[in-house]
Amino acid sequence: MDEGKDEEKPQWKRARFLHGEIKTPPFSEEARREAGFLLGELQKGESLGMPRAEPLPIVGPRCGAIRVRDKQHNWRIMYRIDPTVILVVDLYDKKTRRIPDEVIDRCKKRLKRYDETGEI
């Protein structure tokens, strides 16, 4: 690298919501802020691991779920990391140990439709 030149800063990836939104309510203000912070970390190119996020190869490559604990809720924000965008595929209140099959199927269908048409 040449002396005197600034290091190139990585480009933030934009977030595109295929479904849902992070707002108060139903999120508490604290949970909304945490979700926004973690989504921002992904946008900056940071890697999130447990307990803040979990990989979800069952949904597809580069997919995961941000985990946000709220007063009475365990929110999951399902996402996929693409080269220029973070796709928010689904948001739901997790009530069981396993991710419901309906949620996985919904996410797969949304991603397939997005990949085929570029539309939500």
ABEGO torsion letter per residue (X at the ends): XBBGBBBBBBBBBBBBBABEBBBOOABBAAAAAAAAAAAAAAAAGBBBBOAABBBBAAAEBGBBBBBBBBAABBBBBBBBBBAABBBBABBBBBABABBBAAAAAAAAAAAAAAAAAGBX
